[in-house]
Amino acid sequence: MHKNIRHLQPVANIKIIFAIILSLFSVYLFFAGTLFGLILLGAALKLSLREGFELNLEERKYRNVYSIFAINFGFWKKLPEIEYISVFKTIKNSRSRVITAEATLGFEVFKVNMFYNRNQHIEAYISDEMEDAFSVAKHIATVLELDILDATKPEKEWITVTSRS
């Protein structure tokens, strides 16, 4: 079992392709003498941004990872003594604006948190799919040899994950 864990949010292939095209076009515009290329480069970087979580068990550290075109950024922090992993369902709100109209849309997401000191937590992963969230939670729980609290249903349930030695 791997002692280092990294999970990044998936990005649609069409966004990556569009980001590459925008990047190439922005470089062309920049060398053509217009600063509009820098604006397009910023848009391309935003399109290719992936957020995630990395856990280094050998050094007992973790970090929130921001990845742009497979280049990872983030600051390492000391990992506290984790008590359990929790998966729960919540609503993520997204605001859309068009000129004078505004709408707030909510959609269901599943979060994976690592709890320590009774009620403090580290957010490890967010997914639109429950199976994906549980897959990540089981991976982390197996490596750390912890249990998972399934809080996606009204009746919370403990899941015991056995470590693979």
N, C-alpha and C positions, 0 to 999 in steps of 0.2 A: 504494500500500500504506500502511496506517495505521501511523503511528509511535508510537501509543499502543495498548497491548493490555490488555484486561480480560477475564478469564474467571471466571465465578462458577459454583459448583456448582448444578445444577438442583434445584428444590424442587417436589414434586408439587403440582398445583393444589388438591387436596383439603386439603393442609396449609395453604395460603395462605387458602383459604376459611374453614377452621376457626380460623385465627389471627385473621382479621378479625372473625369472630363472637365469639370469646373477648375480643378487644380492646373491642368495643362493649359486651359484657356487663360487662366489668371496669370500664369508665368509669361505666356505670349503677350498679353496686354501690358504687363509690367515692363517687359523689355521693349515694347513698342513705344513706351514713353508715357503711359497713362497710369495714374494711381488707382484707377478703378479695379485693376488687377488685384490689389491688396484686399479690397472688399470682397471680391469673388473668392479669394484664397481663404478668407475668414469663413465664408459660407461653406466652402468645401470642407474645411476642418471641422466645422460644427456638424455637418452631415456624416462625417466618418467617426465622430466621437462615440466611444463605447465606454460605459461605466461598469465597474465591477468591484471585486473583492479579492484580496490575496492574503493567504495565511502561510507563514513560515514557521513550522513547528520546531525546527532545529534551533532557531534563535528565539522562539516564543514571541514572535512579532506578527502584526497584521497591518494592512493598509487598504484604504479605498483607492482603487486604481482607475485612472482615466487613460484610455488608449486611443491614440490617433494614428491611423495607418500603421498599426502594430508597434508603435513606440509607446511605452508605458510610463506614466507619471504617478506620483503619489508619495506621501510621507509615511515612513514606518513608525508604528507605535507599539509599546509593550503590551503583550496580550495578558489580560488579567486571568484569574482562575475561573474558567467557564464552568457553570453548573449544569446547564442543559441548552438544547436547541429548540426553538419554537417556530412553527409554521402557522401563519394566520392569514385570513382573508380580510381585505380592506378595499375601500373605494379610493381611486386616484382621480382627482379632478383636473380637468384640462380646460383652459379658457380660450375661446375662439372669438376673434374680433374681425368684423368687416365694416369699415368706415364708421357708421354710427351704431351698428347692431353688435351686441355681445351675447354670447351664450356660454354657459358653463356645462361641460359634459363630464359625466363620471363613468368610469369603467372599473371593473373588478381586477385587482392584482393580488398576488400572494407574496408575502414577505417572509424571509428567513432571518431570524434574529438569534444571537448568541447571548444568553443571560448570565450575569455575574452579580455578586453582592446583592442577592435577593431580587431586586427589581431594576437594576441597570442593564442596558443591553447595547450590543453592537449590531447594526444592521448589516447582514452579510450578503443578501441577495434579494432581488425583486423580479418576479416573473408574471406573465399574463396567464400561464398555464400551471395548474396545480401539480401535475406530474413532474414538470421541470423543477418546481420549487422543492418537492419532496426528494427528487434525485440529488439535488445539491445538498439538502439538509442531511440526507443519509450518508453522503460522501464525507461531509464534515464530521458528523456524529461518529462514523466508523473510525476515522483517523484520531479523533479526540477521545474515543471510547465513552460517549455520552448517550443519554436518552433524548428522544424527540417528543415534544408536546404538540400534538395535532390540535390546533385551536381553530381549524377551518369550519367546524361544525358547532352547533350549540352545546353539545356534550363533548367536553374536551377529553382527549384520550392520549395516554402515554404509549409510545412506541419504543420498544427496546431494540437497539441495534447491536448485534454482536460483532466484535472486531475480528477481522481476518488476519491472523498472524502469519 
